[in-house]
Amino acid sequence: MAGEAWSRVRRLAAVESPIALTVKQAAGREGVRLAEQLEAMALVYQIEQDESFGRRALAVFSGVAGAIDPDEFHRAVDGDFFATEHWPKAFARAWDWLQPLMTEEMRTRLLAALEHWNAALFRHTESWWWREAGYNCGAIPVGAQGILLCSIRGESQNPDLPRWF
């Protein structure tokens, strides 16, 4: 079973996908699929140390985190709390697993982008009724943000970091 699971991860990582998404695509199925693929590529790099997967993952990570405005993304998401989780989770894993391949300049640029994504997700979550929901719809964006915050916490000097936590 583990071998079958790993084969599926590798197949997903190997698919060629477009990086340039519209904001609407990034919030929809295309974005979910690319976020899953980013995680798969980063995981294959982490386990097998195959730099070709790592470099492709960095291109997706940098291309989406830096090119999609997170405030515009969350306007496109609107009230669909399910659409808030795929990028923060993928970014957190990519940030963690791809560190050895990042230059200092790239890390600085990506950290600023991830802080911007955190701020946008925090504002978005605060503006919707499900922020206070006692069931899982509020936990989806808050949990995804928690994963992303934990991944950047050691390096972020953003003054809003304690409030986001």
BELURQUI-V944266 format. One record per residue. N is the residue number from 1. PHI is phi in whole degrees, 0 to 359 (* if undefined). BURIAL is 1 if it has 24 or more other ideal C-beta (glycine too) atoms within 12 Angstrom, else 0. D_CENTER is the distance of its C-alpha to the mean C-alpha in Angstrom with 2 decimals. Layout:
n,phi,burial,d_center
N,PHI,BURIAL,D_CENTER
N,PHI,BURIAL,D_CENTER
This chain:
n,phi,burial,d_center
1,*,0,27.20
2,296,0,24.91
3,298,0,25.93
4,297,0,25.19
5,298,0,21.66
6,296,0,21.08
7,300,0,22.68
8,293,0,20.28
9,299,1,17.22
10,296,0,19.07
11,297,0,20.05
12,297,1,16.59
13,294,1,15.57
14,277,0,18.79
15,293,0,18.48
16,277,0,18.56
17,230,1,16.27
18,290,0,16.31
19,272,1,13.60
20,285,0,15.22
21,245,1,14.30
22,287,0,15.92
23,299,1,14.21
24,298,0,15.87
25,296,1,14.66
26,298,1,10.95
27,273,1,11.71
28,255,0,13.91
29,302,0,14.55
30,299,1,13.83
31,292,1,10.21
32,300,1,9.97
33,296,0,11.86
34,292,1,10.03
35,296,1,6.63
36,297,1,9.25
37,292,1,10.96
38,302,1,8.43
39,299,1,8.51
40,295,1,12.22
41,297,1,12.97
42,294,1,11.59
43,292,1,13.57
44,299,1,16.56
45,300,1,16.58
46,300,1,16.48
47,277,0,19.26
48,262,0,21.37
49,56,0,20.78
50,275,0,20.91
51,296,0,19.95
52,296,0,19.92
53,290,1,16.82
54,297,1,15.27
55,293,0,16.31
56,295,1,15.01
57,297,1,11.53
58,298,1,11.86
59,297,1,13.13
60,293,1,10.26
61,304,1,7.72
62,294,1,10.46
63,296,1,11.51
64,274,1,8.70
65,299,1,7.53
66,267,1,11.30
67,262,1,12.88
68,268,1,11.56
69,285,0,13.07
70,295,1,11.02
71,292,0,14.47
72,295,0,15.51
73,303,1,12.47
74,288,1,13.48
75,294,0,17.06
76,292,1,16.40
77,296,1,14.83
78,57,0,17.97
79,264,0,18.93
80,276,1,16.83
81,297,1,15.05
82,297,0,13.71
83,281,1,11.64
84,270,1,9.80
85,263,1,7.86
86,294,1,6.09
87,287,1,3.10
88,302,1,3.38
89,294,1,4.50
90,295,1,3.32
91,297,1,2.74
92,299,1,5.61
93,291,1,7.31
94,297,1,7.36
95,301,1,8.62
96,287,1,11.04
97,280,1,12.24
98,258,1,12.68
99,312,1,14.53
100,299,0,17.91
101,268,1,17.29
102,274,1,16.20
103,282,0,19.07
104,299,0,19.68
105,298,0,19.34
106,295,1,15.92
107,298,1,14.74
108,298,0,16.39
109,295,0,14.90
110,291,1,11.23
111,299,1,12.01
112,298,0,13.57
113,295,1,10.75
114,293,1,8.43
115,295,1,11.64
116,295,1,12.07
117,298,1,8.88
118,298,1,10.29
119,299,1,13.67
120,295,1,13.01
121,293,1,11.53
122,299,1,14.47
123,299,1,16.93
124,297,1,15.90
125,297,1,16.24
126,295,0,19.48
127,268,0,20.90
128,246,1,20.91
129,302,0,23.43
130,285,0,21.03
131,302,0,20.15
132,263,0,23.45
133,298,0,23.47
134,272,0,24.83
135,231,0,23.09
136,296,0,19.65
137,298,0,18.47
138,286,0,18.00
139,286,0,16.41
140,296,1,13.49
141,290,1,11.78
142,293,1,13.43
143,295,0,12.44
144,297,1,8.67
145,294,1,9.35
146,300,1,11.69
147,296,1,9.49
148,295,1,7.43
149,298,1,10.98
150,298,1,12.58
151,288,1,10.72
152,257,1,11.83
153,305,1,14.97
154,290,0,17.28
155,245,0,16.81
156,287,1,16.16
157,249,0,19.48
158,298,0,18.36
159,296,0,21.22
160,275,0,19.17
161,306,0,17.25
162,300,0,20.05
163,291,0,20.05
164,296,1,16.37
165,293,0,17.13
